[in-house]
Amino acid sequence: MKERNLLLLGSEEGDKNDRLEEEKRNLINEYPDIEIQNFYATEEITEQVATALTQPSLFSSTRLVIIKYLESAKKNGSLINLLSSYLSSPEDDCYLIMLSSDNSSPFAKNQKNLESVIFWEEFESNKISWIKKEFLKNGFSATDASVEEILSSVENNKAEMRNLITTISSYYRQKEPEKKVIDDEDVSSVTTRQKGETGSSLFSFIAKRDLEGSLMIIDAIALQDQSRLVGALMMLTSDFRMLENCLEKKEKRMPLKEIFESATSLSTSFAAQKGIPFRKRQAFENAMKNYSLSEVDAIIRYLLKNDTALKSAGSDMQGLFEDIVYNIVINNGKKTESELYVPLETKIRN
């Protein structure tokens, strides 16, 4: 770290997490007794962060404060104001690392004592090459079809992709020690066994306007690990962005096959996904029948609005996600208080 205070920005979570772990290792090597405190950015943690940054530790010579999901903090809220004030005169015995999925800093351009690094999402061609190299590190070669299956199975950042590649490699080293090539069926077999339900499978039920099935998927995801609901929401948003582009092409009377082959996720990220994998096409065909372009536009805005709320929901995460999906299936993302809070069981029975 050139500065004691580091801001890691951008949508490429894998490279960002790698940098965080590198900085932690370096600090632990330099200060073996370092005290590390982790926070998730909300306005409610402002006082706790203030104490962590300014109060010397009783047991350690040095402190490291890590704040994740900084994009969840209000731009002119108490937390950002506190951090801005702290950065103007930081403590000598404290290091601060902040992470945000945004590409821009919430601090002033001339903010002192702060090093900022942006981790852009890779181009699609670079992701393909990266996946194949990761498999080679694990002793396997990967077919083009298996790479496509990886890209369509998880969020397209290196953290998610590396986790899946590691899982697949470990599985086949134990099951088939002589195996050297990973194809798309191998990937699909492991994701079915290991990963369970995802935001993609949730989208397939929402596409049919199947509320009960959608809620069952949410329950299955939360049962494995409630924190995975954040990734499921991101994947769901990505699928609705892709659906938006499909519907725009449909309005231009483009044939369905061409729509699926040329559809692009209308994303603000550095690189957008292109084309819909064959196994996901039925879900998109259902969604194109059940949602209009204006409805999809409202749903995307609704999902983006609730992204921050879900990340900071804590133990209420599953309940909030169920409300979000209910409001998509029933109200097309146009929240009406009288409808939204009707007990879900009542709506399902009717």
C-alpha positions, -999 to +999 in steps of 0.1 A: +000+000+000+015+033-010-009+049+015-021+035+048-056+039+033-068+019+003-100+020-017-106-010-040-133-002-066-150-020-095-170-050-105-142-076-108-146-091-074-120-119-079-091-095-086-103-072-059-104-099-032-070-111-044-056-076-037-073-075-003-058-109+007-024-098-006-025-066+015-036-086+046-008-111+042+018-083+039+005-065+070+004-097+090+040-105+080+051-070+090+029-068+122+023-103+135+001-090+163-021-068+141-058-065+151-082-069+121-118-057+122-143-062+094-174-042+087-202-041+062-211-006+051-243+008+066-251+041+083-256+021+116-219+011+119-206+047+118-199+049+156-183+014+156-160+024+127-151+056+144-140+037+175-121+011+154-102+038+135-093+061+164-091+040+195-057+023+201-058-014+207-049-028+241-033-059+227-019-049+193+006-023+180-013-019+147-049-021+135-064-030+102-100-019+095-118-034+065-151-020+052-169-040+025-199-030+003-190+007+005-215+012-024-242+006+002-233+038+021-251+070+014-229+094-006-234+122+019-243+100+048-227+098+082-203+069+073-188+086+042-186+119+061-168+101+090-143+084+066-137+116+047-129+134+079-107+105+091-087+104+058-078+141+062-059+132+093-054+094+097-039+075+126-003+064+124-011+029+139-041+021+117-046+008+082-079+012+063-090-009+033-124-002+017-141-022-010-169-010-034-185-025-065-189+010-079-163+023-104-162+058-089-150+069-054-176+083-030-149+107-017-138+141-032-114+139-061-087+157-041-092+134-010-058+132+008-041+101+021-060+077+000-049+053-027-077+042-051-076+012-075-103+002-100-107-035-109-126-036-142-145-066-154-126-086-180-136-087-216-154-119-226-123-131-246-101-126-216-125-145-194-124-175-217-086-175-217-085-171-179-108-200-173-088-223-195-056-213-177-072-219-143-082-254-153-046-260-166-033-250-132-055-278-117-043-303-142-072-302-168-078-288-202-113-273-208-134-274-240-150-243-254-184-257-244-173-261-208-161-225-206-195-213-219-212-235-192-190-219-165-198-184-177-235-191-177-235-209-143-221-182-120-216-145-118-189-136-144-162-124-119-130-143-111-140-150-075-171-170-085-155-186-115-124-197-095-146-212-068-165-233-093-133-243-112-117-255-079-149-274-070-150-291-104-113-300-104-114-314-069-145-335-078-130-351-109-095-357-093-113-379-067-139-394-090-119-400-122-081-397-115-073-404-151-095-376-165-077-348-183-105-329-202-134-311-188-165-307-210-198-289-205-216-320-192-189-324-165-195-288-155-232-292-154-230-324-134-209-307-107-230-276-105-261-297-101-246-316-072-226-289-055-241-255-062-278-263-060-302-235-069-290-201-082-303-168-093-305-184-128-329-211-116-349-185-097-352-165-130-367-196-147-396-197-122-401-159-122-402-161-160-433-184-157-448-161-130-446-191-107-446-174-072-447-206-052-418-221-071-398-189-069-401-188-031-391-225-029-359-216-048-351-187-024-356-211+005-332-236-011-305-210-016-309-196+019-308-231+034-273-236+019-260-202+028-281-170+032-253-148+020-256-164-014-289-145-019-268-114-027-252-132-056-286-146-066-300-111-068-270-100-090-276-129-113-313-122-115-307-086-124-283-097-151-309-121-166-335-093-166-311-070-184-306-097-210-344-101-212-347-064-218-325-066-248-344-097-261-377-078-259-362-048-278-351-072-306-385-089-305-402-055-311-380-052-342-395-085-354-361-103-352-365-142-354-362-159-320-331-178-329-313-146-339-325-129-307-310-157-285-277-157-305-272-119-304-288-107-272-265-087-250-269-078-213-276-041-211-251-036-182-231-007-169-202-031-163-170-030-184-179-061-204-214-074-212-224-110-217-235-119-252-258-147-263-281-169-243-269-205-236-291-232-250-302-245-216-315-210-206-334-203-237-367-218-226-368-196-195-362-165-217-389-176-241-413-179-212-403-145-199-407-128-232-443-141-233-451-131-197-434-097-193-436-066-215-406-043-222-420-016-199-425-041-171-390-054-174-376-018-173-395-012-141-383-045-126-347-037-134-349-004-117-366-021-087-339-047-085-311-021-086-329+000-059-331-030-036-295-043-041-281-021-013-310-030+010-304-067+006-267-065+013-273-047+046-304-068+056-285-092+079-307-119+093-337-104+075-321-111+041-344-140+031-376-122+041-366-092+021-357-112-009-391-130-008-408-096-007-387-085-037-396-116-058-433-113-047-434-078-059-418-087-093-441-117-100-473-099-087-467-062-093-440-062-120-417-042-097-442-014-092-446-015-054-480-009-039-480-011-001-515-027+001-504-056-022-469-061-011-476-070+025-505-093+019-493-126+035-475-146+008-494-178+018-527-161+011-516-150-024-502-184-032-534-202-022-555-179-044 
